Amino acid sequence: MAFRENLKSELSYKGILVKELAAMTKISKNTLDNYLNARGYVPSADAAVKIAHALGVTVEYLVTGEEINSAKTSQGPEIKELIQDFKRLDEENRKLVKGIIQLLKVKEKKQEIDISNNIGNRI
């Protein structure tokens, strides 16, 4: 994948809007849109670092889709196995897995809101 696709994927995975990333990085929404559009402008190193930092990933990941070796070794064996399994899936099944993950994230957020509301009601 190229920078554009990796950035789109990471924004989707994290549930972050372009305007939110713009606020986090102090990079204009217009400039970020240029990185995401079909022409796929590549950011300067400085901008790439800001974007990667805001998203909690490495610049290498945004550029190549791969983490550096030291990051891979810090993952537990279960995570490594999941990553390898995911890489072996065809595109249709990858989309299904991503959809399941999105549903789980929504479920977790709902649970967090419910817990927060319960605490608020007790006070």
C-alpha positions as CSV (number, residue, x, y, z in Angstrom):
1,M,0.0,0.0,0.0
2,A,1.0,3.6,-0.5
3,F,1.0,6.4,2.0
4,R,-2.5,7.5,0.9
5,E,-4.1,4.1,1.4
6,N,-2.3,3.5,4.7
7,L,-3.4,6.9,6.0
8,K,-7.0,6.3,4.9
9,S,-6.9,2.9,6.5
10,E,-5.5,4.2,9.8
11,L,-8.0,7.1,9.9
12,S,-10.8,4.6,9.4
13,Y,-9.5,2.1,11.9
14,K,-9.1,4.8,14.6
15,G,-12.4,6.5,13.7
16,I,-10.7,9.9,13.2
17,L,-12.0,12.5,10.8
18,V,-9.7,14.5,8.5
19,K,-10.7,17.7,10.3
20,E,-9.8,16.1,13.6
21,L,-6.4,15.0,12.3
22,A,-5.9,18.6,11.0
23,A,-6.5,19.9,14.5
24,M,-4.2,17.3,16.1
25,T,-1.3,18.0,13.7
26,K,-1.8,21.7,12.9
27,I,-1.7,20.7,9.2
28,S,-4.5,22.2,7.2
29,K,-7.5,20.0,6.2
30,N,-6.8,21.0,2.6
31,T,-3.3,19.7,2.8
32,L,-4.4,16.5,4.4
33,D,-7.1,16.1,1.7
34,N,-4.3,16.4,-0.9
35,Y,-2.5,13.5,0.8
36,L,-5.8,11.5,0.6
37,N,-7.0,12.3,-2.9
38,A,-6.4,10.3,-6.0
39,R,-3.3,12.2,-6.9
40,G,-1.8,11.0,-3.6
41,Y,0.6,13.8,-2.8
42,V,3.3,12.6,-0.4
43,P,3.9,14.8,2.7
44,S,7.2,16.3,3.7
45,A,9.1,14.3,6.4
46,D,8.0,16.9,9.0
47,A,4.3,16.5,8.1
48,A,4.6,12.7,7.9
49,V,6.1,12.7,11.5
50,K,3.3,14.8,12.8
51,I,0.6,12.6,11.2
52,A,2.3,9.4,12.4
53,H,2.6,10.8,15.9
54,A,-1.0,11.9,16.0
55,L,-2.2,8.4,14.8
56,G,0.2,6.5,17.1
57,V,2.0,4.8,14.3
58,T,5.4,5.1,12.7
59,V,6.2,7.0,9.6
60,E,7.5,3.7,8.1
61,Y,4.1,2.2,8.7
62,L,2.4,5.0,6.9
63,V,4.8,4.8,3.9
64,T,5.2,1.0,3.6
65,G,2.4,-0.6,5.7
66,E,5.0,-2.4,7.7
67,E,6.4,-1.7,11.2
68,I,10.1,-1.7,11.9
69,N,11.6,-5.0,13.3
70,S,11.9,-3.7,16.8
71,A,8.2,-2.9,16.9
72,K,7.4,-6.3,15.6
73,T,9.4,-8.0,18.3
74,S,7.7,-6.1,21.0
75,Q,4.4,-7.7,20.1
76,G,3.3,-10.9,21.8
77,P,3.1,-14.1,19.8
78,E,-0.7,-14.0,19.7
79,I,-0.6,-10.6,18.0
80,K,2.1,-11.7,15.6
81,E,0.0,-14.7,14.7
82,L,-3.1,-12.6,14.1
83,I,-1.2,-10.2,11.9
84,Q,0.2,-13.1,9.8
85,D,-3.3,-14.7,9.5
86,F,-4.7,-11.3,8.4
87,K,-2.1,-10.9,5.8
88,R,-3.0,-14.3,4.3
89,L,-6.6,-13.4,3.8
90,D,-8.0,-12.3,0.5
91,E,-9.3,-8.7,0.2
92,E,-13.0,-9.7,0.8
93,N,-12.2,-11.5,4.0
94,R,-10.0,-8.7,5.2
95,K,-13.0,-6.4,4.8
96,L,-15.1,-8.7,6.8
97,V,-12.5,-8.8,9.6
98,K,-12.2,-5.0,9.6
99,G,-16.0,-4.8,9.8
100,I,-16.1,-7.1,12.8
101,I,-13.4,-5.0,14.5
102,Q,-15.4,-1.8,13.8
103,L,-18.5,-3.4,15.4
104,L,-16.4,-4.4,18.5
105,K,-15.1,-0.8,18.8
106,V,-18.6,0.6,18.7
107,K,-19.7,-1.9,21.3
108,E,-16.8,-0.9,23.6
109,K,-17.6,2.8,23.2
110,K,-21.2,2.1,24.0
111,Q,-20.1,0.2,27.2
112,E,-17.8,3.1,28.2
113,I,-20.7,5.5,27.8
114,D,-23.1,3.3,29.8
115,I,-20.5,3.0,32.6
116,S,-19.9,6.8,32.5
117,N,-23.7,7.4,32.7
118,N,-24.1,5.0,35.6
119,I,-21.3,6.7,37.5
120,G,-22.9,10.1,36.8
121,N,-26.3,8.9,38.0
122,R,-24.8,7.8,41.3
123,I,-23.2,11.1,42.0
